[in-house]
Every structure is written in structure tokens, then in C-alpha cells.
Amino acid sequence: MSAALYESNRTPPIPEPPQGHCLRCGTDIPHNPQASYCASCSRVWKRYENHAFAEKFCHSCGTSHQTSMVRPLCRACYFVEKNGQDPAQF
């Protein structure tokens, strides 16, 4: 069996789920803006459930930005996720 035939019969790799970051501590978590906290920070957040409470990290890129449960993404990541474009292109 030739290598080319073998390669064409292989199933494509399953892509890894996108990486996200906890808004409060920056820990790596699955990317889901509706669940933007790690397990331990989520327990603390649920005590108060203040959606506008100022947090420290962007859920998408993980850089230090003022975010909240209402706005879990920094401005650049919000623009990219909503429009599929990099704001640096403009």
C-alpha cells in the first residue's frame, strides 16, 4: 500500500476545542463566554451573581483587561469574534 493511498484513507484529526481563560484568575478553561469562570472562581461568583462585577482577564485571549460576565471579551477579541476580522486590518 502506497503512502499516498494510506494518507488519503486516514480520517482528519479532530480539532481541539478553542481555549478560553477564566475572567478572574486567568486559568485556561474551555472557550465559552456564557461560562467564563474556572470551577473555583465560579463558586465565588455564584454567591453574589453580580454580572457587572469588574474582572481582570479577557476570556478569549487571556490578556489583562477589565472585563465582566456581561462583557467577557476585550474590545479586540469582541470585534474579532463578532465580525470575524482583525481590527488591525482597518
Phi, psi and omega in degrees: 000128182284157181296323181295319179294318179299314181297323182288339181268352180285144175282144180294150180295146177283125181294145177289146177296151181299147180271137175237181182220143177296134180297329186269314186247349178083003179300144176292129177218168175298146181285114178200097183302341177276346177226076191263017179238150171289172185300315184289319178290329178296320178299318179293314181300322183294339177297323185250329181049045176271101184295336182264003181301130183290125177249185193246341188229148173286133180294329184274303185266342177081004179281161182287113178211153174284120181227181175201174177297327178290320181231081186282353183247147172292168184301316181296315181292323177300314180299315181296313183291325181281324185250349181069022182228153177274126181297340179291344180287344184261000000 
